[in-house]
Amino acid sequence: MALSQRLEFRQTQALVMTPQLMQAIKLLQLSSLDLAAYVETELEKNPLLERGSDDDAPLPGADAEAAREAAGEGGPDAAQDWIDADLETSRSSIEQGLGTELENVFPDDGGEKSAPAEAPPPAYSEWSGSGSSGADGDYNLEAFVSAETTLAEHLAEQMALAIADPKQRMIGQYLIDMVDETGYLTGELDAVAEKLGCSLADVEAVLAILQTLDPPGVFARNLTECLSLQLKERDRFDPAMRALVENLPLLAKRDLAALRRICGVDDEDLLDMIAEIRNLNPKPGLAFGSTLVQPIVPDVYVRAAPDGTWQVELNSDTLPKVLISQKYHAQVSKTARSDKDKTYLADCLQTATWLVRALDQRAKTILKVSSEIVRQQDGFFAKGVQHLRPLNLKTVADAIGMHESTVSRVTANKYMATSRGIFELKYFFTSSIASADGGEAHSAEAVRHRIRSLIDAECPSDVLSDDTIVDKLRGAGIDIARRTVAKYREAMRIPSSVQRRREKQAASA
């Protein structure tokens, strides 16, 4: 066979992962807080982006003409051509058939679905919602709120009064820096002595002083020492209590007989000692924790409609409102003379156009996935967790015409507010457990709920073993193995039947 060179044309289809498309995929999996931070960064970098307000809603049809005029030397359709060329693949791979901002689920069951209003081109649209930013001159009342005292600051103030020697203060400050947010001392004292060039006895002497500071139990190196310090502060660290604190594993196992023997007390005294242990604080430093706990803000609301269907609505407060400043672009374009300036303006316009379009795609994709989840898990919203159905990513992806990876990104770090509480979207995806009678499979989460309900309802004289729970579940039509019951029970932090029997007998004594 002779080798030769030739030219030929071949037509193929391929998904080109442009930087803009990769960034759009990244935006899809960001939480609302991360997205707000990202948009804030873009607003600082791109002069053509500005925050939208409720009064800046664009008129349909007007934005396309304004975009063509703002394109300047790029041609009359430069902006739209860039969108079509760069995001056409994302339109098919990220979402097919986008929903509306407010969608009525189960429209065929009598629910009246509102027709989507004709919207302006998404590349130049604005998300409406309650604005949270005011003018630059507005006062921020939160700036006048006094800062919370941290644990390190609280300890340093006390150390300044408790220790006068400069050398000991240096050691004490080093130890304060080694205390974690729970109040425990991390690291070894030998390493501290070597690092500071002092003796181990000096470090231990300073530590003994610091362990007397407020809150009681701080600077402990383990749970036993933490509880001991608090008991000493209460003058309750007698030999019997010392023996109890040193045998915490037996207390965790509810082995009261062994504890009575070790402590040398009767049942009544032992129960009083256990009650006193429970009143102690195992993590004293959390009272001064400086870590800001951010409340969960739902991305989607699910409400019951009057006709018995469910309405899925995006939370407008989590949707960034950004606009392209066409007026500013037109003004700057007139003064741009060099090719460098024109290229910079064109890049800024393309980046701004892509960002607004990507935000539009992201919001609609979240709405579409959430609507399908509500459709699949109708029993949960109507009757509770025991009616949660088995669901996987492929089922939702096939139903809405998306890829599984897209659904996975959408459900990451997104939350849904329902009448039964706030749940992460991934909560509704559970594995299936076969039915004992060959019927419909059961959700793993629903089975866990049944196990907890059975254990909560058990009598102190008739504690259910794992085998008994298996029999009861099989009687309810759930085919489950004993090891699966034990795994679910341990995941819910429920002790074994032996430990539960000891605990309930001690409580009833």
Backbone torsions as a table, in degrees:
resi	resn	phi	psi	omega
1	MET	NA	123.9	-176.4
2	ALA	-80.9	140.8	176.4
3	LEU	-93.8	135.2	-179.4
4	SER	-150.0	162.0	177.9
5	GLN	-101.3	143.3	177.9
6	ARG	-154.4	158.9	177.2
7	LEU	-105.7	136.1	177.5
8	GLU	-147.7	152.9	177.6
9	PHE	-101.4	137.0	179.3
10	ARG	-138.8	129.5	-178.1
11	GLN	-104.5	121.4	179.9
12	THR	-134.1	161.9	176.1
13	GLN	-113.5	134.2	-179.7
14	ALA	-147.8	148.2	177.2
15	LEU	-90.9	112.7	-178.1
16	VAL	-92.1	117.4	-179.6
17	MET	-87.0	84.5	177.1
18	THR	-72.4	161.3	177.0
19	PRO	-57.2	-36.1	179.3
20	GLN	-66.9	-39.8	179.2
21	LEU	-67.5	-40.3	177.8
22	MET	-63.4	-37.5	178.6
23	GLN	-70.2	-34.6	177.4
24	ALA	-64.6	-38.6	176.6
25	ILE	-65.6	-37.7	177.8
26	LYS	-65.7	-40.6	178.6
27	LEU	-61.7	-29.9	-175.9
28	LEU	-64.2	-32.2	-175.9
29	GLN	-99.3	2.6	178.2
30	LEU	-75.1	145.6	172.7
31	SER	-75.3	171.7	-178.3
32	SER	-63.1	-36.5	179.1
33	LEU	-69.6	-44.0	178.2
34	ASP	-65.0	-37.1	178.4
35	LEU	-65.6	-41.5	178.6
36	ALA	-62.7	-39.0	177.7
37	ALA	-66.7	-39.2	179.3
38	TYR	-65.6	-44.1	-179.9
39	VAL	-65.2	-36.5	178.1
40	GLU	-62.4	-38.9	177.7
41	THR	-65.3	-40.7	179.1
42	GLU	-66.5	-35.8	178.0
43	LEU	-64.3	-33.0	178.4
44	GLU	-74.8	-33.4	-176.0
45	LYS	-84.6	-35.2	-171.6
46	ASN	-103.4	113.7	-178.9
47	PRO	-70.3	-15.5	-178.7
48	LEU	-87.1	-5.8	177.9
49	LEU	-96.4	142.8	176.4
50	GLU	-145.6	156.5	178.1
51	ARG	-71.5	137.9	177.9
52	GLY	-86.4	159.9	176.4
53	SER	-132.5	171.4	-177.0
54	ASP	-64.9	-21.0	-177.4
55	ASP	-94.9	4.0	-175.3
56	ASP	-103.8	21.1	-177.7
57	ALA	-63.5	126.0	-177.4
58	PRO	-76.1	151.9	177.6
59	LEU	-83.8	139.8	179.3
60	PRO	-61.2	134.0	177.6
61	GLY	88.6	-20.8	-177.9
62	ALA	-81.3	-28.9	-176.4
63	ASP	-71.6	-33.9	-178.8
64	ALA	-64.5	-42.0	178.9
65	GLU	-68.0	-40.6	178.8
66	ALA	-63.6	-36.4	178.9
67	ALA	-66.1	-40.2	179.5
68	ARG	-66.3	-37.1	178.1
69	GLU	-69.4	-35.4	-178.5
70	ALA	-74.4	-16.4	-178.3
71	ALA	-66.6	-25.5	174.8
72	GLY	62.0	-127.5	-177.1
73	GLU	-68.2	-7.8	179.8
74	GLY	-75.0	-3.3	-178.8
75	GLY	101.7	161.5	-175.1
76	PRO	-67.5	-28.5	-177.0
77	ASP	-118.1	28.5	-174.9
78	ALA	-65.5	-44.2	-177.5
79	ALA	-64.2	-45.3	-178.5
80	GLN	-69.4	-34.8	177.7
81	ASP	-63.2	-39.5	179.6
82	TRP	-63.6	-41.7	179.4
83	ILE	-63.0	-47.1	-176.7
84	ASP	-64.2	-38.4	-176.2
85	ALA	-74.8	-35.8	-170.6
86	ASP	-95.8	-26.4	-175.0
87	LEU	-114.2	8.3	179.5
88	GLU	-64.7	-40.6	179.1
89	THR	-68.0	-34.9	179.0
90	SER	-67.9	-26.6	179.3
91	ARG	-65.5	-33.7	-179.4
92	SER	-90.5	-31.5	-176.2
93	SER	-88.5	-31.3	-179.2
94	ILE	-89.8	-40.5	-176.9
95	GLU	-154.4	139.2	174.7
96	GLN	-125.5	126.3	179.9
97	GLY	67.8	71.0	-176.1
98	LEU	-69.2	147.4	179.7
99	GLY	-87.2	-173.9	177.0
100	THR	-96.4	170.8	-177.8
101	GLU	-69.0	-26.6	175.4
102	LEU	-128.2	114.1	-174.0
103	GLU	-119.8	134.4	176.9
104	ASN	-94.6	119.1	-177.4
105	VAL	-81.5	148.7	-176.8
106	PHE	60.9	53.9	-178.6
107	PRO	-66.5	-23.6	-178.0
108	ASP	-75.9	-10.8	-177.3
109	ASP	-93.1	19.8	178.1
110	GLY	106.5	-9.7	179.0
111	GLY	-73.9	135.0	179.5
112	GLU	-87.9	114.1	-177.4
113	LYS	-91.9	124.5	-179.2
114	SER	-70.0	135.2	179.9
115	ALA	-71.8	137.0	-179.0
116	PRO	-66.8	132.9	178.5
117	ALA	-72.7	150.8	178.9
118	GLU	-67.3	118.2	-174.6
119	ALA	-102.1	155.8	175.0
120	PRO	-69.9	165.1	178.6
121	PRO	-52.9	129.7	-174.0
122	PRO	-60.9	-22.1	-178.9
123	ALA	-65.9	-20.7	-177.5
124	TYR	-129.0	31.5	-177.7
125	SER	-99.5	171.6	-178.2
126	GLU	-131.7	139.6	174.6
127	TRP	-86.3	126.6	178.7
128	SER	-85.1	156.5	179.3
129	GLY	165.1	171.5	-179.7
130	SER	-70.6	122.8	-179.3
131	GLY	-73.4	147.7	-179.7
132	SER	-118.4	-2.5	-178.4
133	SER	-116.2	139.8	179.4
134	GLY	-109.8	-161.6	179.2
135	ALA	-69.2	162.1	-177.2
136	ASP	-63.3	-27.3	-177.7
137	GLY	-87.4	-1.6	-179.0
138	ASP	-68.4	149.0	178.4
139	TYR	-81.5	139.1	173.7
140	ASN	-101.1	104.7	-175.1
141	LEU	-63.4	-28.0	-179.7
142	GLU	-65.3	-23.1	179.9
143	ALA	-69.9	-17.8	-178.7
144	PHE	-95.7	-1.7	179.7
145	VAL	-77.4	134.0	-179.2
146	SER	-66.7	143.5	-178.5
147	ALA	-73.8	147.8	179.2
148	GLU	-74.3	138.6	178.5
149	THR	-72.4	126.8	179.7
150	THR	-82.9	165.9	179.5
151	LEU	-63.6	-41.3	-179.8
152	ALA	-62.8	-41.8	178.4
153	GLU	-65.3	-40.7	179.6
154	HIS	-62.8	-41.3	179.9
155	LEU	-71.8	-37.5	-179.9
156	ALA	-64.8	-38.2	178.0
157	GLU	-63.0	-40.8	179.2
158	GLN	-71.3	-37.1	-179.5
159	MET	-63.8	-34.3	-180.0
160	ALA	-61.8	-27.3	178.4
161	LEU	-91.9	-30.1	-175.4
162	ALA	-84.7	-26.9	-175.7
163	ILE	-124.5	125.8	-179.7
164	ALA	-104.8	-27.4	-177.2
165	ASP	-69.8	127.6	-178.9
166	PRO	-59.6	-38.2	-179.9
167	LYS	-63.9	-44.7	179.6
168	GLN	-68.4	-32.9	177.6
169	ARG	-65.1	-37.9	177.8
170	MET	-63.3	-43.5	177.5
171	ILE	-64.4	-41.9	-179.9
172	GLY	-63.2	-41.3	178.6
173	GLN	-65.1	-36.6	177.8
174	TYR	-64.6	-40.2	178.8
175	LEU	-69.1	-35.6	177.2
176	ILE	-61.7	-39.3	179.0
177	ASP	-67.1	-17.2	-179.8
178	MET	-93.1	-1.2	179.6
179	VAL	-83.6	130.4	179.0
180	ASP	-83.5	-178.5	-174.6
181	GLU	-66.7	-21.4	178.9
182	THR	-85.2	-8.6	179.2
183	GLY	100.1	1.6	-178.7
184	TYR	-89.2	147.4	178.6
185	LEU	-86.2	123.0	179.1
186	THR	-99.5	150.2	179.0
187	GLY	93.0	170.7	-177.7
188	GLU	-103.8	146.2	-179.9
189	LEU	-69.8	-31.0	177.1
190	ASP	-60.3	-42.4	179.2
191	ALA	-66.0	-35.2	178.0
192	VAL	-65.5	-44.8	179.8
193	ALA	-61.9	-40.8	179.2
194	GLU	-68.0	-38.5	-178.4
195	LYS	-67.7	-40.7	-176.8
196	LEU	-89.7	-7.6	179.0
197	GLY	70.9	37.1	178.3
198	CYS	-128.3	176.6	-179.0
199	SER	-83.1	158.4	178.2
200	LEU	-65.2	-32.9	179.1
201	ALA	-63.4	-36.4	178.1
202	ASP	-65.4	-40.5	179.8
203	VAL	-66.8	-42.5	-179.8
204	GLU	-65.8	-35.1	178.5
205	ALA	-65.8	-42.9	177.7
206	VAL	-66.4	-40.0	179.0
207	LEU	-61.8	-39.0	178.5
208	ALA	-61.3	-35.7	176.9
209	ILE	-71.0	-43.2	-177.8
210	LEU	-65.3	-30.3	-179.3
211	GLN	-71.7	-7.1	175.6
212	THR	-93.9	-0.7	-177.8
213	LEU	-78.3	169.7	176.7
214	ASP	-90.6	140.2	1.6
215	PRO	-79.4	151.0	179.8
216	PRO	-58.8	136.6	-179.3
217	GLY	99.9	-7.8	-179.6
218	VAL	-71.9	155.8	-177.5
219	PHE	69.6	16.5	174.8
220	ALA	-76.6	152.4	-179.8
221	ARG	-101.4	-9.4	176.1
222	ASN	-159.0	174.8	-176.7
223	LEU	-65.6	-39.8	180.0
224	THR	-59.4	-45.8	179.7
225	GLU	-67.2	-34.8	179.3
226	CYS	-63.7	-47.1	179.3
227	LEU	-67.5	-36.2	179.3
228	SER	-63.7	-41.7	179.3
229	LEU	-63.0	-39.1	179.2
230	GLN	-69.8	-37.5	177.6
231	LEU	-68.3	-36.8	176.6
232	LYS	-64.9	-37.9	179.0
233	GLU	-64.7	-29.8	177.8
234	ARG	-90.4	-0.4	-177.5
235	ASP	59.6	44.1	-179.0
236	ARG	-126.4	18.9	-176.0
237	PHE	-96.5	67.9	177.7
238	ASP	-85.8	175.4	-178.0
239	PRO	-58.9	-38.5	179.8
240	ALA	-65.5	-42.8	179.4
241	MET	-68.5	-35.2	176.7
242	ARG	-61.2	-44.1	179.2
243	ALA	-62.9	-37.4	179.1
244	LEU	-67.0	-44.0	-178.4
245	VAL	-66.8	-34.3	-179.9
246	GLU	-76.7	-5.5	179.2
247	ASN	-125.5	46.5	178.7
248	LEU	-61.2	-33.4	176.4
249	PRO	-59.1	-35.7	176.4
250	LEU	-68.0	-35.3	176.7
251	LEU	-66.5	-36.8	177.4
252	ALA	-66.2	-31.9	178.2
253	LYS	-84.2	-2.5	-178.3
254	ARG	61.2	32.3	178.7
255	ASP	-86.1	78.6	-174.2
256	LEU	-70.9	-30.7	-179.5
257	ALA	-64.0	-45.0	178.9
258	ALA	-66.2	-36.7	179.0
259	LEU	-67.0	-39.0	177.7
260	ARG	-61.7	-40.0	-179.0
261	ARG	-68.7	-41.6	-178.1
262	ILE	-71.2	-41.9	-176.9
263	CYS	-81.6	-20.0	-179.7
264	GLY	69.4	39.2	-180.0
265	VAL	-128.0	167.2	177.5
266	ASP	-88.6	-178.1	-175.6
267	ASP	-62.9	-42.1	-177.0
268	GLU	-65.6	-44.7	178.8
269	ASP	-65.3	-37.5	-180.0
270	LEU	-64.8	-41.7	178.9
271	LEU	-65.0	-36.7	176.8
272	ASP	-66.1	-39.2	178.7
273	MET	-66.3	-40.1	179.0
274	ILE	-65.1	-40.4	178.0
275	ALA	-62.6	-37.2	178.3
276	GLU	-68.5	-37.5	176.7
277	ILE	-62.1	-40.8	-178.1
278	ARG	-67.5	-22.7	179.2
279	ASN	-81.8	-7.6	178.6
280	LEU	-79.7	164.5	-178.5
281	ASN	-105.3	109.1	-179.1
282	PRO	-71.4	-15.8	179.3
283	LYS	-132.6	75.2	-173.3
284	PRO	-65.6	-24.8	-176.8
285	GLY	-71.8	-17.6	-176.8
286	LEU	-67.0	-18.5	177.3
287	ALA	-66.3	-19.8	179.6
288	PHE	-118.1	22.0	-176.9
289	GLY	-61.2	134.9	179.9
290	SER	-99.3	0.4	-179.5
291	THR	-75.6	124.2	-179.4
292	LEU	-78.4	120.9	178.3
293	VAL	-89.3	113.8	-177.4
294	GLN	-86.7	120.8	179.3
295	PRO	-66.6	152.0	179.9
296	ILE	-75.6	127.3	176.1
297	VAL	-108.0	117.1	-177.5
298	PRO	-67.0	144.6	175.8
299	ASP	-89.5	-22.7	-175.2
300	VAL	-136.6	141.5	173.4
301	TYR	-110.6	138.0	175.2
302	VAL	-120.2	119.9	-178.2
303	ARG	-126.0	148.6	177.1
304	ALA	-79.5	129.2	178.5
305	ALA	-84.6	157.2	-179.5
306	PRO	-58.9	-27.4	-177.6
307	ASP	-87.8	8.2	177.6
308	GLY	93.2	-2.1	177.6
309	THR	-91.0	-175.3	-178.6
310	TRP	-121.1	135.4	177.1
311	GLN	-105.7	129.0	179.4
312	VAL	-109.5	123.7	-174.8
313	GLU	-134.6	137.0	176.0
314	LEU	-72.2	144.6	175.2
315	ASN	-79.4	108.0	-175.4
316	SER	-65.5	-22.0	-179.7
317	ASP	-68.9	-22.8	-179.7
318	THR	-94.6	0.0	-178.7
319	LEU	-97.0	114.4	178.5
320	PRO	-62.8	138.3	179.3
321	LYS	-106.7	107.2	-180.0
322	VAL	-129.3	147.0	178.4
323	LEU	-131.0	157.9	172.9
324	ILE	-93.5	122.7	-178.0
325	SER	-79.1	87.4	-179.5
326	GLN	-67.2	-34.3	-179.4
327	LYS	-65.3	-43.9	179.4
328	TYR	-66.6	-37.7	179.1
329	HIS	-63.9	-40.4	179.2
330	ALA	-64.8	-38.6	179.5
331	GLN	-67.0	-43.8	-177.7
332	VAL	-71.2	-33.4	-178.8
333	SER	-62.2	-31.6	-179.0
334	LYS	-69.7	-26.6	-178.3
335	THR	-96.2	-6.2	-179.9
336	ALA	-75.5	124.4	-178.4
337	ARG	-115.2	-45.3	-176.5
338	SER	-80.2	159.2	177.3
339	ASP	-64.9	-31.6	179.4
340	LYS	-63.8	-43.4	178.8
341	ASP	-65.9	-41.5	179.9
342	LYS	-65.2	-39.8	178.2
343	THR	-65.0	-40.4	179.4
344	TYR	-63.3	-43.4	179.2
345	LEU	-65.0	-39.6	179.2
346	ALA	-64.6	-40.8	177.9
347	ASP	-64.2	-42.3	178.9
348	CYS	-63.1	-39.4	179.4
349	LEU	-66.6	-42.3	179.1
350	GLN	-64.9	-42.4	-180.0
351	THR	-64.5	-42.5	179.2
352	ALA	-65.5	-41.7	178.9
353	THR	-62.7	-44.1	179.4
354	TRP	-63.8	-40.8	-176.8
355	LEU	-63.4	-45.3	180.0
356	VAL	-64.1	-40.3	178.7
357	ARG	-66.8	-41.4	-179.9
358	ALA	-65.1	-39.2	176.7
359	LEU	-63.8	-38.0	177.1
360	ASP	-64.3	-44.7	178.3
361	GLN	-62.1	-44.0	-177.5
362	ARG	-61.6	-47.3	-177.7
363	ALA	-62.9	-43.8	-178.9
364	LYS	-68.8	-34.7	178.0
365	THR	-66.4	-41.8	177.1
366	ILE	-60.6	-42.3	179.8
367	LEU	-63.8	-41.0	-177.5
368	LYS	-67.8	-43.6	179.1
369	VAL	-66.3	-42.9	-179.7
370	SER	-63.5	-38.9	179.2
371	SER	-63.7	-38.5	179.1
372	GLU	-70.7	-36.1	176.3
373	ILE	-61.6	-44.7	178.4
374	VAL	-63.0	-37.2	179.1
375	ARG	-65.4	-39.9	-178.3
376	GLN	-74.9	-34.3	-175.2
377	GLN	-107.9	41.7	-179.7
378	ASP	-60.3	-36.0	-178.9
379	GLY	-63.3	-35.7	178.6
380	PHE	-64.3	-46.4	-177.5
381	PHE	-68.4	-29.5	-177.5
382	ALA	-87.6	-37.8	-169.8
383	LYS	-124.6	-15.6	177.0
384	GLY	120.2	-178.1	-172.2
385	VAL	-67.3	-25.0	-179.7
386	GLN	-67.5	-13.7	178.3
387	HIS	-106.4	18.9	175.9
388	LEU	-70.6	130.0	-176.2
389	ARG	-94.6	152.6	172.3
390	PRO	-63.4	136.0	-176.8
391	LEU	-150.5	138.3	176.3
392	ASN	-127.6	171.4	-176.9
393	LEU	-64.4	-35.7	-176.6
394	LYS	-64.4	-37.2	-179.9
395	THR	-62.3	-45.6	179.2
396	VAL	-68.9	-41.4	-178.5
397	ALA	-62.5	-43.3	179.6
398	ASP	-66.8	-34.4	-177.5
399	ALA	-70.0	-32.0	-176.0
400	ILE	-109.1	2.0	176.1
401	GLY	73.7	38.2	177.4
402	MET	-122.7	170.9	175.8
403	HIS	-85.6	153.1	-179.3
404	GLU	-60.0	-37.9	-179.5
405	SER	-64.1	-34.5	177.3
406	THR	-66.1	-43.8	178.0
407	VAL	-63.2	-38.9	178.6
408	SER	-62.7	-41.7	179.0
409	ARG	-67.3	-37.9	-178.6
410	VAL	-65.8	-39.6	-176.1
411	THR	-80.1	-7.2	179.6
412	ALA	-79.6	127.0	175.5
413	ASN	60.1	29.1	175.3
414	LYS	-118.4	143.9	-174.6
415	TYR	-127.4	148.3	-178.0
416	MET	-121.5	126.1	178.2
417	ALA	-93.8	122.2	-179.1
418	THR	-127.6	176.7	176.5
419	SER	-68.9	-13.7	179.9
420	ARG	-103.3	5.8	178.1
421	GLY	125.9	-175.1	179.0
422	ILE	-102.8	126.3	-177.2
423	PHE	-128.2	145.5	170.8
424	GLU	-71.2	146.8	-177.6
425	LEU	-60.1	-30.8	178.7
426	LYS	-68.4	-15.9	179.9
427	TYR	-61.9	-31.5	-174.8
428	PHE	-80.8	-3.4	177.6
429	PHE	-101.8	106.5	-178.2
430	THR	-129.3	153.8	177.5
431	SER	-74.0	166.5	-175.9
432	SER	-107.4	147.9	174.4
433	ILE	-121.3	129.7	-173.0
434	ALA	-62.9	152.6	176.7
435	SER	-86.5	143.0	-178.4
436	ALA	-69.4	-29.2	-178.4
437	ASP	-99.7	12.9	178.0
438	GLY	80.7	10.2	-179.4
439	GLY	-84.8	-151.8	-177.9
440	GLU	-70.1	141.3	-178.7
441	ALA	-68.5	159.5	-178.4
442	HIS	-107.5	148.4	177.5
443	SER	-75.7	142.5	178.8
444	ALA	-62.8	-37.4	178.4
445	GLU	-65.6	-38.8	177.3
446	ALA	-66.0	-36.1	177.7
447	VAL	-66.9	-41.7	176.3
448	ARG	-60.3	-38.4	177.8
449	HIS	-64.2	-38.8	178.0
450	ARG	-65.4	-40.9	179.9
451	ILE	-62.5	-45.3	178.8
452	ARG	-63.3	-39.7	179.7
453	SER	-64.5	-40.1	178.7
454	LEU	-64.6	-42.0	-178.9
455	ILE	-70.0	-38.0	178.8
456	ASP	-65.8	-28.9	-177.1
457	ALA	-92.8	-0.7	-177.2
458	GLU	-72.0	152.9	179.7
459	CYS	-88.5	151.2	178.1
460	PRO	-61.1	-29.5	179.9
461	SER	-85.8	-10.1	-178.1
462	ASP	-137.7	70.7	179.7
463	VAL	-75.7	134.6	-175.1
464	LEU	-81.9	128.5	171.9
465	SER	-82.9	169.9	179.2
466	ASP	-63.2	-37.3	178.2
467	ASP	-64.7	-40.3	178.5
468	THR	-65.1	-38.7	177.7
469	ILE	-64.1	-38.5	177.0
470	VAL	-60.7	-44.7	-179.9
471	ASP	-63.0	-41.8	180.0
472	LYS	-66.5	-38.9	179.0
473	LEU	-68.5	-39.1	177.2
474	ARG	-66.3	-33.5	174.6
475	GLY	-65.2	-26.0	176.6
476	ALA	-89.2	5.9	176.4
477	GLY	91.0	20.3	-179.5
478	ILE	-113.4	116.0	-179.9
479	ASP	-88.6	105.6	-174.3
480	ILE	-140.1	146.9	179.8
481	ALA	-90.0	160.3	-178.5
482	ARG	-65.2	-40.0	-179.6
483	ARG	-64.7	-30.0	176.8
484	THR	-69.4	-40.1	176.7
485	VAL	-62.0	-43.8	179.2
486	ALA	-63.6	-39.2	179.3
487	LYS	-65.2	-44.6	179.1
488	TYR	-65.5	-39.6	-179.6
489	ARG	-63.8	-43.4	179.1
490	GLU	-68.2	-34.9	177.7
491	ALA	-65.5	-29.7	178.1
492	MET	-89.4	7.6	178.1
493	ARG	59.8	39.2	176.1
494	ILE	-100.7	124.9	-178.1
495	PRO	-67.8	170.4	180.0
496	SER	-69.7	171.8	-178.2
497	SER	-65.0	-35.2	179.3
498	VAL	-65.3	-45.8	179.6
499	GLN	-66.9	-38.3	178.5
500	ARG	-66.2	-38.1	178.9
501	ARG	-63.7	-43.2	178.4
502	ARG	-62.0	-43.5	-177.7
503	GLU	-66.0	-42.8	-178.2
504	LYS	-72.0	-34.8	176.3
505	GLN	-66.9	-38.6	178.4
506	ALA	-67.7	-36.4	-180.0
507	ALA	-70.1	-32.7	-178.9
508	SER	-84.9	-11.2	-178.4
509	ALA	-73.4	NA	NA
